[in-house]
Amino acid sequence: MGSERRLRLFIYARIIVSFLFLASTIILNYQDSSEAIERYQSGVIRLMAFSFVFSIVSLLFLKKLKFTQFLTVIQVIWDLLFVTVLVLFTGGILSPYSFLYLLSILIAGVLLGKRQALYTASLCGILYGTILDFQYFGYLSFIGLSQESAHQFGALQLFYTISFNLIAFGLTAFITGLLAERARLSEEALQRSSIDYFELAQLNSAIVAHSESGLLTTTITGRIRVFNPYAEVITGLSQSDAYDNPIESVFPQLSGMLDRKSCSSSQEFEYQASDGTAMTLGYRVAPFSDSKGILAGFIVNFRDITALRRMEAALKKADRLAALGELSARMAHEIRNPLAALCGSVQLLTSAPDIQAHDARLLAIVVREAERLEALISEFLMYARPAPPQCIRVPLHSYLDETLLFLAHDPRFERITLQNLVPDNIEVAVDPHQFNQVIINLLQNAADALPSGGEVVIECSSSSSGYVIKITDNGSGITEDAIQHLFEPFWTTKSAGTGLGLAICYRIVDAHGGTLSAESPPTGGCRFIITLPVL
């Protein structure tokens, strides 16, 4: 690219010189119109005009074809021919323009290198020596070069002139080639360095653009500069929209962040995304300096850690439930033995022939409540120590149809519309008995939330990571506080509930390698979400 630029500069210089030489020659011809001067100047005018046209054409070729070695060689050859013809037109040995051969050598050295400069110097010596020798011996009289002019110099003076010019040509070629070689090496080193910086800039841009976290930079006053695609997705703003805006206008929670200039900080805040989704963003702020070590701005790196925080909460809940379940299972087992003995003793008393009716009624209450307590303990042990699921692949749509057909005879579903919108082609790997218990329990909870009737919709979607089953009712909804405790054992909002139904569902789904959660959709009601892995 440097050689092309230099060649273009040489062509521009030749255009300017040719134009000035042409103009001055025309003016001189206008002032002195003698026949000899007119003949001399008409030849020079034609030569300069041709040189001007040739330079224009060369410049057009250079723009069309870019830099080529062939085009450069043509320029050097033209310069040699131009100088030679000019010397012939201006008196040969008396010509004041023989120094232009040095410029031709300089151009060859700068554009082509040391070796080509020596070749050009040799060719210049041959051409100039030939002109002087031919003029001395009278071979150029037909173009107006006088033999007497050369004889006035004498043979020895002519020899010295040719020799000194040859030496000058050679020294010029050597020095120019040496300097050009050094310039070329320096230019290549600089170009390699520039390429490295360019590649580094490209790499940095690619990293910023494809980073799986948000990245933005600000000035020292908090004006946004870099705003990568992840940040655009989170905020719904483009780079052009965010550029030069205060960071507080995009993330109000970061107001005052720039006051902490001494060290990096790492925190988190709640943020509502462009689509209305509430999320938790973790961020880190770090100052950066310019080349002089002066604080230039701040780098803010952030990412969505909502799933991570939910996972942490789920793990904490699972740990609490596991500990509680283990302890409770031991207690339930210990309670079960004396309860069985108590129930058996009461049954023996009720079978006595002489028992009073009043006592029989009281003992019947004891037996009934003991059986109720036994069912509660059995249910709790099912939660605390669930049996490992025996999974098989089942077509989900028809599997749910059977469950809905069973529930159709339940009085609680008389005024409730159940819709199975699960696609026919979805199959899931579940324990049919355990998973049926989960579905029935969730649908019964939905029915309890719809005492006056309503609608329950079951949907399912699939992806490469698994299946998502959604059971949604259009009831009164559920509070955030209730969602936090919904799957804890013995926590219930029902007056007659045990608080174990949803806890058992949670354990069953967890044993299948999935998750169970609840939410209040924007349209109202409550939605239970079951995720199952692909097996």
C-alpha positions in Angstrom: 0.0 0.0 0.0 3.0 2.3 0.7 4.5 1.7 -2.8 1.1 2.5 -4.4 0.9 5.7 -2.5 4.4 6.7 -3.5 3.8 5.9 -7.1 0.7 8.0 -7.1 2.6 10.9 -5.6 5.3 10.6 -8.3 2.6 10.6 -11.0 1.0 13.7 -9.5 4.4 15.4 -9.3 5.1 14.6 -13.0 1.6 16.0 -14.0 2.4 19.2 -12.2 5.9 19.5 -13.6 4.8 18.7 -17.1 2.0 21.2 -16.9 4.3 24.0 -15.6 7.0 23.2 -18.2 4.4 23.1 -20.9 2.9 26.5 -19.9 6.4 28.2 -19.5 7.5 26.8 -22.9 4.3 28.1 -24.6 4.8 31.5 -23.0 8.5 31.6 -24.1 7.5 30.6 -27.6 5.0 33.4 -27.7 7.6 36.0 -26.7 10.4 34.7 -29.0 9.2 33.4 -32.4 12.5 32.9 -34.2 12.6 29.8 -36.4 15.2 28.0 -34.4 13.6 28.7 -31.1 10.2 27.8 -32.5 11.4 24.5 -33.8 13.1 23.7 -30.5 10.2 24.7 -28.4 7.6 22.9 -30.6 9.4 19.6 -30.0 9.5 20.3 -26.2 5.9 21.3 -26.2 4.9 18.0 -27.9 7.1 16.1 -25.5 5.6 17.8 -22.4 2.1 17.4 -23.7 2.6 13.7 -24.3 4.2 13.4 -20.8 1.1 15.1 -19.3 -1.3 12.8 -21.2 0.8 9.7 -20.3 0.7 10.7 -16.6 -3.1 11.2 -16.6 -3.6 7.8 -18.3 -1.2 6.1 -15.8 -3.1 7.7 -12.9 -6.4 6.2 -14.2 -4.8 2.8 -14.6 -3.5 3.0 -11.1 -6.9 3.7 -9.7 -8.5 1.0 -11.9 -5.9 -1.8 -11.4 -4.3 -0.7 -8.1 -0.6 -1.1 -7.6 1.3 -3.5 -9.9 5.0 -4.1 -10.5 4.4 -3.9 -14.2 2.9 -0.4 -14.0 5.8 0.8 -12.0 8.3 -0.5 -14.4 6.5 1.2 -17.3 6.7 4.5 -15.3 10.5 4.1 -14.9 11.0 3.3 -18.5 8.9 6.3 -19.5 11.0 8.5 -17.3 14.2 7.3 -19.0 12.7 7.8 -22.4 11.4 11.2 -21.5 14.7 12.5 -20.1 16.6 11.0 -23.1 14.3 12.8 -25.6 14.4 16.0 -23.6 18.2 15.9 -23.6 18.2 15.3 -27.4 15.8 18.2 -27.9 17.8 20.6 -25.7 21.3 20.3 -27.1 22.7 16.9 -26.2 26.0 17.6 -24.5 24.9 21.2 -23.9 21.5 20.2 -22.4 21.0 21.5 -18.8 18.5 18.6 -18.2 20.9 15.7 -17.9 20.5 15.8 -14.1 17.0 14.4 -14.6 18.6 11.0 -15.0 19.3 11.2 -11.3 15.6 11.6 -10.6 14.8 8.5 -12.7 17.3 6.5 -10.7 15.8 7.9 -7.5 12.3 6.9 -8.6 13.4 3.4 -9.5 15.2 2.9 -6.2 12.2 4.2 -4.1 9.6 2.2 -6.1 11.4 -0.9 -7.1 14.4 -1.4 -4.8 18.2 -1.4 -4.8 18.8 -3.9 -7.6 16.4 -2.1 -10.0 18.0 1.2 -9.1 21.4 -0.2 -10.2 19.9 -1.5 -13.4 18.3 2.0 -14.1 21.7 3.7 -13.3 23.4 1.4 -15.8 20.8 2.1 -18.4 21.0 5.9 -17.8 24.8 5.7 -18.3 24.4 3.8 -21.5 21.8 6.2 -22.9 23.7 9.4 -21.9 27.0 8.1 -23.1 25.5 7.0 -26.4 24.0 10.5 -26.9 27.4 12.2 -26.3 29.4 9.7 -28.4 26.9 9.9 -31.3 26.9 13.7 -31.2 30.7 13.7 -31.1 30.9 11.5 -34.2 28.2 13.4 -36.0 25.5 10.7 -36.0 22.9 13.0 -34.6 23.2 15.9 -37.0 20.0 14.9 -38.7 18.0 15.9 -35.5 19.9 19.3 -35.1 22.6 18.3 -32.7 25.8 20.0 -33.8 29.0 18.0 -34.0 31.0 21.2 -33.4 29.5 21.6 -29.9 30.9 18.2 -28.9 34.3 18.9 -30.5 34.6 22.1 -28.6 34.6 20.0 -25.4 37.3 17.8 -26.8 37.7 14.0 -26.5 39.2 14.1 -23.0 36.6 16.5 -21.6 33.9 14.3 -23.2 35.4 11.2 -21.5 35.5 13.0 -18.1 31.9 14.1 -18.5 30.7 10.6 -19.3 32.8 9.1 -16.5 31.6 11.6 -13.8 28.0 11.1 -14.8 28.4 7.3 -14.6 29.9 7.6 -11.1 27.1 10.0 -10.1 24.5 7.6 -11.5 26.1 4.6 -9.7 26.4 6.4 -6.3 22.9 7.7 -6.6 21.6 4.2 -7.3 23.6 2.7 -4.4 22.5 5.3 -1.8 18.9 5.4 -3.0 18.7 1.6 -3.0 20.2 1.4 0.5 17.8 4.0 1.9 14.8 2.5 0.0 15.7 -0.9 1.5 15.8 0.5 5.0 12.5 2.3 4.4 10.9 -0.8 3.1 12.0 -2.9 6.1 10.8 -0.2 8.4 7.5 0.0 6.5 7.0 -3.8 6.7 7.7 -3.8 10.4 5.3 -1.0 10.9 2.7 -2.8 8.7 3.1 -6.0 10.7 2.6 -4.1 13.9 -0.4 -2.3 12.4 -1.9 -5.7 11.3 -1.4 -7.1 14.8 -3.2 -4.1 16.3 -5.9 -4.5 13.8 -6.3 -8.2 14.5 -6.3 -7.4 18.2 -9.0 -4.8 17.8 -11.1 -7.3 15.7 -10.6 -9.9 18.4 -11.7 -7.5 21.1 -14.7 -6.5 19.1 -15.7 -10.2 18.5 -15.3 -11.0 22.2 -17.4 -8.0 23.3 -20.1 -8.8 20.6 -20.3 -12.5 21.4 -19.9 -12.3 25.2 -22.6 -14.2 27.1 -22.8 -11.3 29.6 -23.6 -7.7 29.3 -20.7 -5.3 28.8 -20.8 -1.5 28.7 -18.2 1.2 29.2 -18.7 4.8 30.4 -16.8 7.9 30.5 -15.6 9.3 33.8 -18.8 11.3 33.9 -20.9 8.2 33.4 -21.8 8.6 29.7 -22.3 5.3 27.9 -19.9 4.4 25.1 -19.7 0.6 24.4 -23.0 -1.3 24.6 -22.7 -4.9 23.5 -25.6 -7.1 22.1 -26.3 -8.9 25.4 -26.9 -5.5 27.0 -29.2 -4.6 24.0 -31.3 -7.7 24.5 -31.6 -7.2 28.3 -32.5 -3.5 28.0 -34.3 -3.3 24.7 -32.0 -0.4 23.7 -29.6 -0.4 20.7 -26.0 0.9 20.8 -27.1 4.1 19.1 -30.0 4.6 21.5 -27.7 4.1 24.6 -24.7 6.0 23.3 -23.7 9.1 25.3 -26.7 8.7 27.7 -26.1 8.7 31.4 -25.9 5.2 32.8 -28.6 6.0 35.3 -31.1 6.4 32.5 -30.6 2.8 31.5 -29.9 1.3 35.0 -31.3 3.6 37.7 -30.1 1.2 40.3 -26.5 2.1 39.4 -26.9 5.7 40.4 -23.9 6.7 42.5 -21.9 3.8 41.1 -19.2 6.1 39.8 -18.5 7.5 43.3 -16.5 4.3 44.1 -13.5 5.1 42.0 -10.9 3.4 44.2 -11.5 -0.3 43.5 -13.7 -2.7 41.7 -17.1 -3.6 43.2 -19.4 -6.6 42.7 -23.1 -6.5 43.6 -26.5 -7.3 42.3 -29.9 -5.5 41.8 -33.4 -6.3 40.7 -34.3 -5.2 37.2 -37.3 -5.3 34.9 -36.4 -6.3 31.3 -37.8 -4.7 28.2 -40.4 -7.5 27.9 -41.6 -6.9 31.5 -39.8 -9.9 33.0 -38.4 -9.3 36.5 -34.8 -10.5 36.9 -31.8 -10.3 39.1 -28.7 -8.8 37.6 -25.3 -9.3 39.1 -22.7 -6.7 38.1 -19.1 -5.7 38.6 -17.7 -2.2 38.1 -14.0 -1.6 37.3 -12.3 1.7 36.4 -9.9 1.8 33.5 -7.2 4.3 32.6 -5.8 5.8 29.4 -2.3 5.5 28.0 -1.1 8.1 30.5 -2.5 6.4 33.5 -5.3 8.9 34.0 -8.7 7.6 34.9 -10.7 7.5 31.6 -13.9 5.7 32.6 -15.5 2.6 33.9 -16.3 -0.9 32.7 -19.6 -2.4 33.8 -20.0 -6.2 33.4 -23.3 -7.7 34.2 -25.4 -10.8 33.6 -28.8 -12.3 34.4 -28.4 -14.4 37.6 -32.1 -15.0 38.2 -31.9 -18.7 37.5 -28.9 -19.0 39.8 -30.7 -17.3 42.6 -33.7 -19.4 42.1 -31.5 -22.5 42.1 -29.9 -21.4 45.3 -33.3 -20.9 46.9 -34.5 -24.3 45.6 -31.4 -26.0 47.0 -31.8 -24.3 50.4 -35.5 -25.4 50.4 -34.5 -28.9 49.4 -31.9 -29.1 52.2 -34.5 -27.9 54.7 -37.1 -30.3 53.5 -34.7 -33.2 53.4 -33.6 -32.6 57.0 -37.2 -32.1 58.1 -38.4 -35.2 56.2 -35.7 -37.4 57.7 -36.5 -36.2 61.2 -40.2 -36.4 60.7 -40.0 -39.9 59.2 -38.3 -41.2 62.3 -40.9 -39.6 64.5 -43.8 -40.9 62.4 -42.4 -44.4 62.5 -42.1 -44.2 66.3 -45.7 -42.8 66.6 -47.1 -45.5 64.3 -46.3 -48.4 66.6 -48.1 -47.1 69.8 -50.9 -45.8 67.6 -51.5 -49.3 66.2 -51.5 -50.7 69.7 -53.9 -48.0 70.9 -56.2 -48.6 67.9 -56.3 -52.4 68.5 -57.1 -51.9 72.2 -60.0 -49.6 71.5 -61.4 -52.0 68.9 -61.3 -54.8 71.6 -63.1 -52.6 74.0 -65.8 -51.8 71.4 -66.4 -55.5 70.9 -67.2 -56.2 74.5 -70.9 -57.2 75.0 -71.7 -55.1 78.0 -70.4 -51.7 76.7 -72.7 -48.8 77.1 -74.0 -47.0 74.0 -72.5 -43.7 75.1 -69.1 -45.3 75.6 -69.4 -47.1 72.3 -69.9 -43.8 70.5 -66.8 -42.3 72.2 -64.7 -45.4 71.3 -65.9 -45.1 67.7 -64.7 -41.6 67.6 -61.3 -42.7 68.9 -61.1 -45.4 66.3 -62.1 -43.0 63.5 -59.5 -40.4 64.5 -56.9 -43.1 65.0 -57.5 -44.3 61.4 -57.3 -40.7 60.2 -54.0 -40.3 62.1 -52.7 -43.5 60.5 -53.6 -42.2 57.0 -51.8 -39.0 57.8 -48.7 -40.8 58.9 -48.8 -43.1 55.8 -49.1 -40.0 53.6 -46.3 -38.3 55.4 -44.0 -41.3 55.1 -44.8 -41.3 51.4 -43.4 -37.8 51.3 -40.5 -38.5 53.6 -39.4 -41.7 51.9 -40.9 -41.9 48.4 -40.3 -45.0 46.4 -37.9 -44.7 43.5 -39.9 -44.1 40.3 -40.1 -46.9 37.7 -40.1 -44.8 34.6 -41.5 -45.9 31.2 -42.4 -43.9 28.1 -46.0 -42.9 28.0 -47.9 -40.8 25.4 -48.8 -37.7 27.5 -52.0 -36.7 25.8 -53.8 -40.0 26.1 -52.3 -40.5 29.6 -53.9 -37.2 30.7 -57.2 -38.1 29.0 -57.5 -41.1 31.2 -56.8 -39.0 34.3 -59.4 -36.4 33.3 -61.9 -39.1 32.6 -61.4 -40.4 36.1 -61.8 -36.9 37.6 -65.0 -36.2 35.6 -67.0 -38.2 38.2 -65.6 -36.0 41.1 -68.3 -33.6 42.3 -65.7 -30.8 42.6 -65.2 -30.8 38.8 -68.9 -30.5 37.9 -68.7 -26.8 37.0 -65.1 -26.9 35.8 -64.0 -27.2 32.2 -60.8 -29.3 31.8 -58.9 -28.8 28.5 -56.1 -31.1 27.4 -54.1 -29.1 24.9 -51.0 -31.3 25.0 -49.8 -32.3 21.4 -50.4 -35.9 20.4 -46.8 -36.6 19.5 -45.2 -35.9 23.0 -44.0 -38.8 25.0 -42.5 -38.5 28.5 -40.6 -41.0 30.7 -42.5 -41.2 34.1 -43.7 -43.6 36.7 -47.4 -43.8 35.6 -48.7 -44.4 39.2 -46.6 -41.6 40.9 -47.0 -39.1 38.1 -50.8 -39.7 38.1 -50.8 -38.8 41.7 -49.1 -35.5 40.9 -51.5 -34.6 38.1 -54.6 -35.5 40.3 -53.3 -33.5 43.2 -52.6 -30.4 41.1 -56.0 -30.6 39.4 -57.7 -30.9 42.8 -55.9 -27.9 44.0 -57.1 -26.0 40.9 -60.6 -27.2 41.6 -60.4 -25.9 45.2 -59.4 -22.5 43.8 -62.6 -22.5 41.6 -65.5 -23.0 44.0 -67.9 -21.3 41.6 -66.5 -23.0 38.5 -64.0 -22.0 35.9 -61.5 -23.5 33.5 -58.3 -25.5 33.9 -55.9 -25.8 30.9 -53.1 -28.4 30.5 -50.4 -27.5 28.0 -47.0 -28.9 27.2 -44.0 -27.8 25.1 -40.8 -29.6 24.3 -37.2 -28.5 23.6 -33.8 -30.1 23.5 -33.4 -29.7 27.2 -36.7 -31.3 28.2 -40.5 -31.0 28.5 -42.5 -28.2 30.2 -46.0 -29.1 31.4 -48.3 -26.2 32.5 -51.5 -26.5 34.5 -53.3 -23.2 34.6 -56.6 -22.2 36.2 -58.5 -18.9 36.0 -59.2 -18.6 39.7 -58.3 -15.8 42.2 -54.5 -16.4 41.8 -51.8 -16.9 44.3 -49.7 -14.4 46.3 -45.9 -14.2 46.2 -45.7 -15.2 49.9 -47.8 -18.3 49.2 -45.5 -19.3 46.3 -42.5 -19.1 48.7 -44.0 -21.7 51.1 -46.3 -23.6 48.7 -44.3 -26.9 48.7 -43.3 -27.0 52.3 -44.8 -29.8 54.3 -47.7 -28.9 56.6 -48.1 -25.5 55.1 -51.6 -25.0 53.7 -54.2 -22.3 53.2 -57.0 -24.9 53.4 -58.9 -25.4 56.7 -59.1 -29.1 56.2 -55.9 -29.7 54.4 -52.8 -31.5 55.8 -50.2 -29.5 53.8 -48.6 -32.6 52.4 -50.2 -32.9 49.0 -48.1 -30.4 47.1 -45.0 -31.4 49.1 -45.4 -35.0 48.0 -45.9 -33.8 44.4 -42.7 -31.8 44.7 -40.7 -34.9 45.9 -42.1 -37.1 43.2 -41.2 -34.7 40.4 -37.8 -34.1 41.9 -37.3 -37.9 42.0 -38.0 -37.9 38.3 -35.2 -35.4 37.8 -37.5 -32.5 37.1 -38.8 -29.4 38.9 -42.2 -28.2 40.1 -42.9 -24.5 40.6 -45.9 -22.1 40.7 -46.5 -18.7 39.4 -49.3 -16.1 39.0 -49.6 -15.5 35.2 -50.4 -11.9 33.9 -53.9 -13.0 32.9 -54.7 -14.0 36.5 -55.2 -17.4 38.2 -52.5 -19.8 39.2 -50.1 -21.9 37.1 -48.2 -24.9 38.1 -45.1 -25.7 36.0 -43.6 -29.2 35.7 -40.3 -29.6 33.9 -39.2 -33.1 33.0 -35.8 -34.1 31.4 -35.5 -35.9 28.1 -34.7 -39.5 28.8 
